[in-house]
Amino acid sequence: MKKTNNTMKRLLAAAVCIMLGCALFAAIPRTSAEGETTTVVVTSPFTSAIAQVRDSVVGVSNYQQVRYSNYGYGWYGFGFGYGNRGNDEAESREVLYGTGSGTVIAAHYVLTNYHVVENAARLTITVSHDDGTEADEYDAVLVTYDENLDIAILYSETLPLAPVTMGDSDSLEIGDWAIIIGNPLDETFSRTVTVGVVSGLNRSVASNNTVTDKYGKKTNATNSMIQTDAAINSGNSGGGMFSVTGELMGIPSLKYSGSTSSGASIDGIGMCIPINSCKELINEVLSGHITQNIQSGDAENSGSGAQDLTGKPRLGISVTTLTTNNPSLSYAVRYGLYYGILPNGVYVSKVEEGSPAEKAGIVAGDIIVEANGTVISATTELTGIISQANEGDTVTVKVYRVEGLDELGDTTKIPDGEYIDLDVTLAVIDAN
């Protein structure tokens, strides 16, 4: 107990010294040559910017439905728990799954991270008060998101807050001030301000989460990020990184920390999404062109797989629909499709010599994933588009190409490929 008292005395003494130092810094007496004493007040370069934007940073709450066992040992919605698993004896409850931050970018619209709102059954926006009174809570809906960029835009009809001013993150330079505002941990520390500098630009950071593109290919998204040494803690995600002029420059997204496996001690390495990377999605929403990342694949099958091709324009390829149980495909291709290494689509097994496809650059092993802007997941969808075209028409085809995919053995690892856009001018050729 004595040791504890001594420690507390040292901490209090240190706090007093810091306060005195701050006071001396804030009001410095100076004596002129005539012997007159004046007081020069030194203010923070951040005060004005923080006052300008702080009220526009909000909390975001993610509520999810969780199924509890009848014994109350845990819940199954998060993949763990005990007790009876019978549906009749379990109940579903809404729980607060997690909280994060957001920034008002236009009247009623809030920009945040996708991982803050992911899988939410209900979303709310919380607005705290500095006087300690209970925070106001507003219902919100998810308008749109980009999972790869890890951004999302929410709408709340009754949210009364003013928006911040968008900055130009391309104008940032290493050493510029970085002001981070957000809600670390929970509402107890709402609108916390931390300050640092821009430590690095264009940092390539791979996401820990596997994302799936609209063609069904899985990948770890890599984004170009702003590095800062300003403190970013759990709950800061989705808040704002501001300049000293009060402009929104980035969205705090993640923080590096040490791990027991690496033995590394890491501090002061946080990452923010550049605001310029978010502007395309923001403009789509604010201009009324609201879009959502909806994976295609439910399009009607048009056309027939058994058509008389005589006298009709063709691509000049032999194709098959990619499925994991198609015995005509190699094991490597079926394996790649099953684990999302390859996208869904139509596999090109042969290209006819002198055909429109060959002239456009399509090769055996290509996977056609899109034609004239329509996502292709079956051969009937591709033939349906071609059957509606005339000789001389140009069809824009997107293929996913892995060099030598048609020659891979059963145990060969599939390397990374790339999406390629090709324009094919259709022509009437004899059917093989």
Rosetta blueprint (number, residue, H / E / L):
1 M L
2 K H
3 K H
4 T H
5 N H
6 N H
7 T H
8 M H
9 K H
10 R H
11 L H
12 L H
13 A H
14 A H
15 A H
16 V H
17 C H
18 I H
19 M H
20 L H
21 G H
22 C H
23 A H
24 L H
25 F H
26 A H
27 A E
28 I E
29 P E
30 R E
31 T E
32 S L
33 A L
34 E L
35 G L
36 E L
37 T E
38 T E
39 T E
40 V E
41 V E
42 V L
43 T L
44 S L
45 P L
46 F L
47 T H
48 S H
49 A H
50 I H
51 A H
52 Q H
53 V H
54 R H
55 D H
56 S H
57 V E
58 V E
59 G E
60 V E
61 S E
62 N E
63 Y E
64 Q E
65 Q E
66 V E
67 R E
68 Y E
69 S L
70 N L
71 Y L
72 G L
73 Y L
74 G L
75 W E
76 Y L
77 G L
78 F L
79 G L
80 F L
81 G L
82 Y L
83 G L
84 N L
85 R L
86 G L
87 N H
88 D H
89 E H
90 A L
91 E E
92 S E
93 R E
94 E E
95 V E
96 L E
97 Y E
98 G E
99 T E
100 G E
101 S E
102 G E
103 T E
104 V E
105 I E
106 A E
107 A L
108 H L
109 Y E
110 V E
111 L E
112 T E
113 N L
114 Y H
115 H H
116 V H
117 V H
118 E L
119 N L
120 A L
121 A L
122 R E
123 L E
124 T E
125 I E
126 T E
127 V E
128 S L
129 H L
130 D L
131 D L
132 G L
133 T L
134 E L
135 A L
136 D E
137 E E
138 Y E
139 D E
140 A E
141 V E
142 L E
143 V E
144 T E
145 Y E
146 D E
147 E L
148 N L
149 L L
150 D L
151 I E
152 A E
153 I E
154 L E
155 Y E
156 S L
157 E L
158 T L
159 L L
160 P L
161 L L
162 A L
163 P L
164 V L
165 T E
166 M E
167 G L
168 D L
169 S H
170 D H
171 S H
172 L L
173 E L
174 I L
175 G L
176 D L
177 W E
178 A E
179 I E
180 I E
181 I E
182 G E
183 N L
184 P L
185 L L
186 D L
187 E H
188 T H
189 F H
190 S L
191 R L
192 T E
193 V E
194 T E
195 V E
196 G E
197 V E
198 V E
199 S E
200 G E
201 L E
202 N E
203 R E
204 S E
205 V E
206 A E
207 S E
208 N E
209 N E
210 T E
211 V E
212 T E
213 D L
214 K L
215 Y L
216 G L
217 K L
218 K E
219 T E
220 N E
221 A E
222 T E
223 N E
224 S E
225 M E
226 I E
227 Q E
228 T E
229 D L
230 A L
231 A L
232 I L
233 N L
234 S L
235 G L
236 N L
237 S L
238 G L
239 G L
240 G E
241 M E
242 F E
243 S L
244 V L
245 T L
246 G L
247 E E
248 L E
249 M E
250 G E
251 I E
252 P E
253 S E
254 L E
255 K E
256 Y L
257 S L
258 G L
259 S L
260 T L
261 S L
262 S L
263 G L
264 A L
265 S L
266 I L
267 D L
268 G L
269 I L
270 G E
271 M E
272 C E
273 I E
274 P E
275 I H
276 N H
277 S H
278 C H
279 K H
280 E H
281 L H
282 I H
283 N H
284 E H
285 V H
286 L H
287 S L
288 G L
289 H L
290 I L
291 T L
292 Q L
293 N L
294 I L
295 Q L
296 S L
297 G L
298 D L
299 A L
300 E L
301 N L
302 S L
303 G L
304 S L
305 G L
306 A L
307 Q L
308 D L
309 L L
310 T L
311 G L
312 K L
313 P E
314 R E
315 L L
316 G L
317 I E
318 S E
319 V E
320 T E
321 T E
322 L L
323 T L
324 T L
325 N L
326 N L
327 P L
328 S L
329 L L
330 S L
331 Y H
332 A H
333 V H
334 R H
335 Y H
336 G H
337 L H
338 Y H
339 Y L
340 G L
341 I L
342 L L
343 P L
344 N L
345 G L
346 V E
347 Y E
348 V E
349 S E
350 K E
351 V E
352 E L
353 E L
354 G L
355 S L
356 P H
357 A H
358 E H
359 K H
360 A H
361 G L
362 I L
363 V L
364 A L
365 G L
366 D L
367 I E
368 I E
369 V E
370 E E
371 A E
372 N L
373 G L
374 T E
375 V E
376 I L
377 S L
378 A L
379 T H
380 T H
381 E H
382 L H
383 T H
384 G H
385 I H
386 I H
387 S H
388 Q L
389 A L
390 N L
391 E L
392 G L
393 D L
394 T E
395 V E
396 T E
397 V E
398 K E
399 V E
400 Y E
401 R E
402 V L
403 E L
404 G L
405 L H
406 D H
407 E H
408 L L
409 G L
410 D L
411 T L
412 T L
413 K L
414 I L
415 P L
416 D L
417 G L
418 E E
419 Y E
420 I E
421 D E
422 L E
423 D E
424 V E
425 T E
426 L L
427 A E
428 V E
429 I L
430 D L
431 A L
432 N L
